[in-house]
C-alpha cells in the first residue's frame, strides 16, 4: 500500500509540497483546507489525491502543517493528539519559537519536527503551487534535540530528496535572524509600494518612469496579506526590534541628505556595498 | 569623415553609450574622464577610439555628459561655451531640474537636450559598460521646448536607434516623480542592507537564511555611492518628501504590529498588492 500523507493548508508551500509527495514520492496525498474552493482546486489541479478533514490524520504516516502561523500552534497540538504513535508531523511556517513552545510538553513531541523551508514566490493559493520550488534552497530544522532521531531521519529523507540543504538551529535564534533577513524585507517592500502608490495617483507616471530597480525592490509587496499579517504578529518582538533599527537608520540617512553631508552618505553606502560579497555567497 | 562624439564620464551609462556610438553608429568616439585609469580602461576595452580632454569638445558634432549630477550642471555650461554652433550637447543624469535651471540663459541653450535614459545595473565604472543596456527601456527628455527642433531630432535619432521609447516631461515634474520611483527605492535598499549587516555580525546566518526575497529587495544596495550621494543631494527637496512619507508609513505599520492589529495590517498590505497590476504594465 502507498504511504499516506495528509497536507493541511493547500497554499503555495503546502500545495507545492503535496505536489512533490504525490508525484515525486508516489505517496497517496490527502489534502485538508478550511477553504473548500482551495481544496477542490487542489484536487482539480492534481496536487492531491483526495479531500479529507482533520480526522484523516489518524490514517496517515506523515502529516504536513502548512497553515498561517497564527493557526499552526494550536493545530499542531490537535494533530499530535490524533496522530498515530509512529507518525511524523511537521510544520513549515516562517516562525518557530511559539509553535515549539506550545508543543514542548506534548506526549508526542518526539513525533514533531519544526521545519522552515526557505522557499517561496510572491504568489499564493493552490494555483501558485509549483514543482521544484524547493530545489537547491536552504531548509531549517529547529530544536532538533526535541524530535526523535527517527522523526528527523524521515524529515531529512523528504527534504534531501527535494534537493534542499538542511541546517539546524534553535527556534529562538531562528526567529531573531529571520526577522532581519526575511520579515523586514517584506515590510520595507510593502511600505515602499504603499508610499509610491499614495503619491502617484496618476499611475501612468509609475509605468513610464519606473526602472527594473523599483520592480526588484517592490516585488515582495505582491505577497499575500493573509499569510504575512500573522507572521509579523507572531514574531512581533523580533520584527519590532529590526523595524526600529531600520527606521533609525532611515532617519539618520535622512539627516545626512538634509545636511548635504556627502561624506557620511558615501560612507554609509560604501559600508553597505559589502552586501555584494554576501549575495555572491547566497548564489553559490 | 566619421561623425565625432565626445563622451565625458566613462562609467556605466557613459561607457555603454560610447560603446553604442562607436560600434552601432560607427562614430569616432573620444572619451574624457577625470580618472585616468577609467579612461585607459575604456580605451583598452574598445569602448572609445581615443582619450581626449575638455578641449576635444571643439571638434565634436555630439557631446554626451555622463558625470555625477553634482558636476553635470557646471560642466554643461563649460561644454556649451566650447561647443560648435551646430553641435548637440546632452546629459544623461538622474536629476534634471538644477541642470536645466543652470543653463536656461546660455546663448547655446537650444543646442542642449536634458535626457534621462531609465536604464542601469547596480555595477559601475567602464568595465560595467554593456551593449543593449538601453534596449526596450524608457527615455525621458525634459523641457523639450527649450531645445531646438534640430537638437531634439538628433537626440531622438540616437535613442530611437537604441530601441528606447522616449517620453517628454517638465524637468521639475521629472525630479518629483523620479524621487518616488527610483531614488526612494535605492535608499530603502541601502538602509535594509545596512540594518541587516549591523545586526548580523556573523554573516554566515545571512548566507544560510536569506531567500530570494531578501536578495531582490537589497539588490540596489550594491549601487555606486559616488553616483548616488550627489543624486540624493541634488534632488534633496523631493527625496526628503518621499522619505518622510516612507518613514511615516513605516511608523504606522510598526504601530499596527505592536497593537497586533491584523485588520489594519491586512488592509495596508492588500491595498499595496495593487502594485501587481502596475508591475504588469511595466513589463509590457
Contacts between the chains, C-beta under 8 A, distances in Angstrom:
chain1	res1	chain2	res2	distance
A	118	B	209	6.4
A	118	B	210	7.8
A	118	B	211	4.5
A	119	B	211	6.8
A	120	B	211	6.8
A	120	B	213	7.2
A	122	B	213	7.9
A	137	B	211	7.2
A	138	B	208	5.6
A	138	B	209	6.9
A	138	B	211	7.9
A	140	B	208	7.8
A	140	B	209	7.0
A	167	B	208	5.5
A	174	B	209	8.0
A	177	B	200	7.1
A	177	B	205	4.9
A	177	B	209	5.4
A	178	B	209	6.0
A	180	B	195	7.1
A	180	B	196	4.9
A	180	B	199	5.4
A	180	B	200	6.3
A	181	B	196	6.2
A	181	B	200	7.4
A	181	B	205	7.5
A	181	B	206	5.7
A	181	B	209	4.9
A	181	B	210	4.3
A	181	B	211	7.8
A	181	B	214	5.1
A	182	B	209	7.2
A	182	B	210	7.3
A	182	B	211	6.3
A	182	B	213	6.3
A	182	B	214	6.3
A	184	B	192	6.6
A	184	B	195	6.9
A	184	B	196	7.2
A	185	B	192	6.4
A	185	B	213	5.3
A	185	B	214	4.9
A	185	B	217	4.2
A	185	B	218	7.2
A	186	B	213	6.8
A	187	B	250	7.4
A	187	B	253	6.3
A	188	B	188	5.2
A	188	B	191	7.9
A	188	B	192	5.2
A	188	B	217	6.3
A	188	B	250	7.8
A	189	B	213	8.0
A	189	B	217	5.5
A	190	B	253	7.4
A	190	B	268	7.1
A	190	B	269	5.5
A	190	B	272	5.2
A	191	B	188	7.9
A	191	B	246	6.2
A	191	B	249	4.7
A	191	B	250	5.1
A	191	B	253	6.0
A	192	B	184	6.6
A	192	B	185	6.4
A	192	B	188	5.2
A	192	B	246	6.7
A	193	B	272	4.3
A	193	B	275	4.3
A	194	B	249	5.3
A	194	B	268	6.4
A	194	B	271	7.0
A	194	B	272	4.7
A	195	B	180	7.1
A	195	B	184	6.9
A	195	B	242	6.7
A	195	B	245	4.9
A	195	B	246	4.6
A	195	B	249	5.4
A	196	B	180	4.9
A	196	B	181	6.1
A	196	B	184	7.2
A	196	B	275	7.8
A	197	B	271	7.4
A	197	B	272	6.4
A	197	B	274	6.4
A	197	B	275	6.5
A	197	B	278	7.9
A	198	B	245	6.9
A	198	B	249	7.9
A	199	B	180	5.4
A	199	B	242	7.1
A	199	B	245	6.7
A	200	B	177	7.1
A	200	B	180	6.3
A	200	B	181	7.4
A	203	B	278	5.8
A	203	B	281	7.8
A	205	B	177	4.8
A	205	B	181	7.5
A	206	B	181	5.7
A	206	B	278	5.4
A	206	B	281	8.0
A	206	B	282	7.8
A	207	B	278	6.7
A	207	B	281	4.6
A	207	B	282	6.1
A	208	B	138	5.6
A	208	B	140	7.7
A	208	B	167	5.5
A	209	B	118	6.4
A	209	B	138	6.9
A	209	B	140	7.0
A	209	B	174	8.0
A	209	B	177	5.4
A	209	B	178	5.9
A	209	B	181	4.9
A	209	B	182	7.1
A	210	B	118	7.8
A	210	B	181	4.3
A	210	B	182	7.3
A	210	B	278	7.9
A	210	B	282	5.6
A	211	B	118	4.5
A	211	B	119	6.8
A	211	B	120	6.7
A	211	B	137	7.2
A	211	B	138	7.9
A	211	B	181	7.8
A	211	B	182	6.3
A	213	B	120	7.2
A	213	B	122	7.9
A	213	B	182	6.3
A	213	B	185	5.3
A	213	B	186	6.8
A	213	B	189	8.0
A	213	B	219	7.6
A	213	B	220	5.2
A	214	B	181	5.1
A	214	B	182	6.3
A	214	B	185	4.9
A	215	B	279	5.8
A	215	B	282	6.0
A	216	B	216	4.9
A	216	B	217	7.5
A	216	B	219	5.1
A	216	B	220	7.1
A	217	B	185	4.2
A	217	B	188	6.4
A	217	B	189	5.5
A	217	B	216	7.4
A	217	B	217	5.8
A	217	B	219	7.4
A	217	B	220	6.1
A	218	B	185	7.2
A	218	B	275	5.7
A	218	B	279	7.3
A	219	B	213	7.6
A	219	B	216	5.1
A	219	B	217	7.4
A	219	B	279	7.7
A	220	B	213	5.2
A	220	B	216	7.1
A	220	B	217	6.1
A	221	B	269	7.7
A	221	B	272	5.0
A	221	B	273	7.1
A	221	B	275	4.9
A	222	B	273	6.2
A	222	B	275	6.4
A	222	B	276	4.9
A	222	B	279	7.3
A	223	B	269	7.5
A	225	B	265	7.2
A	225	B	266	4.4
A	225	B	267	8.0
A	225	B	269	3.7
A	225	B	270	4.8
A	225	B	273	6.9
A	226	B	266	6.8
A	228	B	265	7.9
A	228	B	269	6.3
A	229	B	262	4.8
A	229	B	265	4.2
A	229	B	266	4.8
A	229	B	269	6.8
A	230	B	262	7.0
A	232	B	257	5.0
A	232	B	265	6.4
A	233	B	257	6.5
A	233	B	260	4.9
A	233	B	262	6.2
A	233	B	265	7.5
A	236	B	257	5.9
A	236	B	258	7.2
A	236	B	260	7.0
A	239	B	257	6.1
A	240	B	254	6.6
A	240	B	257	6.2
A	240	B	258	6.2
A	242	B	195	6.7
A	242	B	199	7.1
A	243	B	250	7.1
A	243	B	253	7.9
A	243	B	254	5.2
A	243	B	257	7.4
A	244	B	254	7.4
A	245	B	195	4.9
A	245	B	198	6.8
A	245	B	199	6.7
A	246	B	191	6.2
A	246	B	192	6.7
A	246	B	195	4.6
A	246	B	250	7.3
A	247	B	247	6.3
A	247	B	250	5.5
A	247	B	251	6.6
A	247	B	254	7.1
A	249	B	191	4.7
A	249	B	194	5.3
A	249	B	195	5.4
A	249	B	198	7.8
A	250	B	187	7.4
A	250	B	188	7.8
A	250	B	191	5.0
A	250	B	243	7.1
A	250	B	246	7.3
A	250	B	247	5.5
A	250	B	250	7.2
A	251	B	247	6.6
A	253	B	187	6.3
A	253	B	190	7.4
A	253	B	191	5.9
A	253	B	243	7.9
A	254	B	240	6.6
A	254	B	243	5.2
A	254	B	244	7.4
A	254	B	247	7.1
A	257	B	232	5.0
A	257	B	233	6.5
A	257	B	236	5.9
A	257	B	239	6.0
A	257	B	240	6.2
A	257	B	243	7.4
A	258	B	236	7.2
A	258	B	240	6.2
A	260	B	233	4.9
A	260	B	236	7.0
A	262	B	70	8.0
A	262	B	229	4.8
A	262	B	230	7.0
A	262	B	233	6.2
A	265	B	225	7.2
A	265	B	228	7.9
A	265	B	229	4.2
A	265	B	232	6.4
A	265	B	233	7.4
A	266	B	225	4.3
A	266	B	226	6.8
A	266	B	229	4.8
A	267	B	225	8.0
A	268	B	190	7.1
A	268	B	194	6.3
A	269	B	190	5.5
A	269	B	221	7.7
A	269	B	223	7.5
A	269	B	225	3.7
A	269	B	228	6.3
A	269	B	229	6.8
A	270	B	225	4.8
A	271	B	194	7.0
A	271	B	197	7.3
A	272	B	190	5.3
A	272	B	193	4.3
A	272	B	194	4.7
A	272	B	197	6.4
A	272	B	221	5.0
A	273	B	221	7.1
A	273	B	222	6.2
A	273	B	225	6.9
A	274	B	197	6.4
A	275	B	193	4.3
A	275	B	196	7.8
A	275	B	197	6.5
A	275	B	218	5.7
A	275	B	221	4.9
A	275	B	222	6.4
A	276	B	222	4.8
A	278	B	197	7.9
A	278	B	203	5.8
A	278	B	206	5.4
A	278	B	207	6.7
A	278	B	210	7.8
A	279	B	215	5.8
A	279	B	218	7.3
A	279	B	219	7.7
A	279	B	222	7.3
A	281	B	203	7.8
A	281	B	206	8.0
A	281	B	207	4.6
A	282	B	206	7.8
A	282	B	207	6.1
A	282	B	210	5.7
A	282	B	215	6.0
